[in-house]
Amino acid sequence: MDLGLDGGVYVLSGATRGLGRATAEVLIEEGARVVVSGRDPHEVLAAAADLRTDRALGVVADNADPSAPERLVASAVARYGRIDGAMISVGGPPVGGLADVTDEQWHQAFDSVFLGAVRLARAVARGLPPRGGSIVFVLSSSVREPLAGLAISNGLRPGLAMVAKMMADELGPAGIRVNGLLPGRISTDRIKSMDAGRSQADLDRTRQSIPLGRDGRPAEFARVAAFLLSPASAYVTGVMLPVDGGMLRAL
């Protein structure tokens, strides 16, 4: 199926590795051009070079920086002349239970995970053409059920999902679609880091609890993200879509 991505331009925040990087690769394969951002200058430059210099622009940007959204949108328009959408993601917030995380960690995570994502979505919406476009938030399965040891994610992701749903209502008349993706256990560096120290038997039990019986691959997530960003999903908005191998038990 032709997703209709050829020639499109998409901003991908936090995309130097992991799910964002995988999505950038799929978009480029489909003929799109991407602006990838991250906080580390070396990682940004390396990612853009690895992807393809003629179809990928790297921009150093911290989602917690209020000036970052306008810079990302302006960079896309300056390089490629347009913007068609964005996938908004940030690195996972610190791990820990409610008794473990500090007020400062809550404040920092709110600025980057929550407020930074909202700012970027607003900036992208303002920069989209009259025909509209697509905004995708990368959230977590913690939107629907809490994850042990991830108090900050459990606290912030559901609120951001509700913001995305409200944006879908408000921006729909302008042809702008807003959706969320809820990744489960996808084999990224963050999941591997969180798994460090767990026994093989414990990991096996976790994977056996997933109906498909395994962790997901970043490319599998990326293909779903590319579909939601693309014109092929033109009548899909306000959806929080799990990409988790069936892990979530709620409808």
C-alpha positions in Angstrom: 0.0 0.0 0.0 1.3 3.5 -0.9 1.2 5.5 2.3 1.4 8.8 0.4 4.5 9.9 2.3 6.7 10.7 -0.8 7.9 14.3 -0.5 6.4 14.9 2.9 8.3 16.6 5.7 8.1 15.4 9.3 9.7 16.7 12.5 10.7 13.9 14.9 11.8 14.9 18.4 14.0 12.7 20.5 14.8 10.7 17.3 18.6 10.1 17.4 17.9 6.5 18.5 15.3 4.1 19.6 11.7 4.5 18.4 12.2 7.9 16.9 15.3 6.8 14.9 13.4 3.7 13.6 10.5 5.8 12.5 12.8 8.2 10.7 14.3 5.3 8.8 10.8 4.1 7.7 9.7 7.6 6.7 12.8 8.0 4.5 12.3 4.6 2.9 8.8 5.8 2.0 10.2 8.9 0.3 9.7 11.5 3.1 12.2 13.9 4.5 12.8 14.3 8.2 14.1 16.7 10.8 15.4 14.8 13.8 16.2 16.4 17.1 18.0 15.4 20.3 20.0 17.1 23.1 23.4 15.6 22.3 25.1 17.4 19.4 27.2 14.4 18.5 24.3 12.0 18.4 22.2 14.4 16.3 24.9 14.8 13.7 25.6 11.1 13.6 21.9 10.2 13.2 21.4 12.7 10.4 24.5 11.5 8.6 23.5 7.8 9.0 20.0 8.4 7.8 20.8 10.2 4.6 22.1 13.7 4.4 19.8 14.8 1.6 16.7 13.6 3.4 17.5 14.1 7.0 18.4 17.3 8.9 19.6 17.1 12.5 18.8 19.9 14.9 20.1 20.1 18.5 17.1 20.8 20.7 16.0 20.1 24.2 12.2 19.6 24.6 12.3 21.5 27.9 13.6 24.6 26.1 10.7 26.9 25.3 12.4 28.1 22.1 12.9 24.6 20.7 9.5 24.1 19.0 9.7 27.2 16.8 13.3 26.4 15.9 12.4 22.9 14.8 9.5 24.0 12.7 11.5 26.9 11.2 14.4 24.5 10.4 12.0 22.2 8.5 10.5 25.0 6.5 13.9 26.6 5.8 15.4 23.3 4.5 12.5 21.6 2.8 9.9 24.4 2.2 7.1 22.8 4.1 6.0 20.7 7.1 3.4 17.9 7.1 3.5 16.7 10.6 5.5 15.6 13.6 6.1 12.7 15.9 6.7 14.0 19.4 8.8 11.9 21.7 11.2 12.4 24.6 13.5 10.2 26.5 11.8 8.2 29.3 11.6 10.0 32.6 13.6 8.7 35.6 12.6 5.4 37.0 11.5 4.9 40.6 8.4 4.5 42.8 6.5 7.4 44.4 8.7 7.3 47.5 11.9 7.4 45.4 11.5 10.2 42.9 12.2 13.8 44.1 10.3 17.0 43.5 13.1 18.2 41.2 12.7 15.1 39.1 9.0 15.7 38.8 9.6 19.3 37.8 12.2 18.4 35.2 10.1 15.6 33.7 7.0 17.8 33.5 9.0 20.5 31.6 10.3 18.0 29.0 7.8 15.1 28.9 4.6 17.1 29.3 5.0 20.8 28.6 7.7 20.4 26.0 5.5 18.0 24.1 2.5 20.4 24.3 4.6 23.3 23.1 5.9 21.4 20.1 2.4 20.1 19.1 1.1 23.7 19.2 4.1 25.0 17.1 3.6 22.2 14.5 -0.1 22.9 14.3 0.6 26.6 13.6 3.1 25.6 10.9 1.0 23.1 9.0 -0.5 24.1 5.6 -4.3 24.7 5.1 -4.7 21.1 3.9 -3.8 20.0 7.5 -1.4 17.3 8.6 -0.7 14.7 11.4 0.7 15.0 14.9 1.6 11.8 16.8 2.5 11.7 20.4 4.7 8.8 21.6 3.3 7.9 25.0 3.3 4.6 26.8 1.1 1.7 27.9 1.2 3.5 31.3 -1.6 5.7 29.8 -4.0 2.8 30.5 -2.4 0.9 33.4 0.4 1.8 35.8 3.8 0.3 35.4 5.8 -0.8 38.5 8.7 1.5 39.3 7.7 4.2 36.8 5.8 6.7 39.0 6.6 9.8 36.8 5.6 8.1 33.6 2.4 6.8 35.2 1.6 10.4 36.4 2.4 12.3 33.2 1.5 10.1 30.3 -2.2 9.8 30.9 -2.5 13.6 31.2 -0.7 14.0 27.9 -3.0 11.5 26.3 -5.9 13.6 27.3 -4.3 16.7 25.9 -3.8 14.8 22.6 -7.4 13.8 22.6 -8.5 17.5 23.2 -6.2 18.7 20.5 -7.8 16.2 18.1 -11.2 17.8 18.9 -9.9 21.4 18.5 -7.7 20.9 15.5 -9.9 18.5 13.5 -11.8 21.3 11.7 -8.5 22.5 10.3 -7.8 19.0 8.9 -5.1 18.3 11.6 -5.2 14.8 13.0 -3.8 14.1 16.5 -3.1 10.6 17.7 -1.1 8.8 20.4 1.0 5.6 20.3 1.3 3.4 23.4 4.4 1.3 23.0 4.8 -1.7 25.3 8.0 -3.7 25.6 9.9 -2.6 22.5 13.5 -3.6 22.4 15.2 -0.2 22.8 18.2 0.9 24.9 15.8 2.1 27.6 14.1 -1.3 27.9 17.4 -3.1 28.0 18.6 -0.7 30.7 15.5 -1.3 32.8 15.9 -5.0 32.3 19.5 -5.0 33.5 19.9 -7.0 36.7 16.7 -9.0 36.2 17.0 -12.8 36.1 16.4 -14.6 32.8 13.5 -16.5 34.5 11.9 -13.2 35.4 12.3 -11.8 31.9 10.9 -15.0 30.4 7.8 -14.7 32.6 7.3 -11.1 31.5 7.6 -12.0 27.8 5.3 -15.0 28.3 2.6 -12.6 29.6 2.6 -10.9 26.2 0.1 -12.7 23.9 2.6 -12.6 21.0 5.3 -14.0 23.4 8.1 -11.6 22.7 9.4 -8.1 22.9 8.6 -5.9 19.9 11.2 -4.6 17.4 11.6 -0.8 16.8 10.9 -1.3 13.1 7.5 -2.8 14.0 6.6 0.3 16.0 8.0 2.5 13.3 5.7 1.1 10.6 2.6 1.9 12.7 3.9 5.4 13.4 4.5 6.0 9.7 0.9 5.0 8.9 -0.5 7.4 11.5 1.7 10.2 10.2 0.7 9.5 6.6 -2.2 10.5 4.4 -3.2 6.8 4.4 -4.7 7.3 7.9 -6.7 10.4 6.8 -9.8 9.4 8.8 -8.0 8.4 12.0 -7.8 11.0 14.8 -8.1 11.1 18.6 -6.9 7.5 18.9 -4.5 6.1 21.5 -3.1 3.0 19.7 -1.2 0.3 21.6 1.8 -1.2 19.9 2.5 -3.8 22.5 1.9 -7.3 21.2 -1.4 -7.5 23.1 0.2 -6.8 26.5 -2.6 -4.4 27.6 -5.6 -6.2 28.8 -8.0 -3.3 28.6 -10.2 -2.7 25.6 
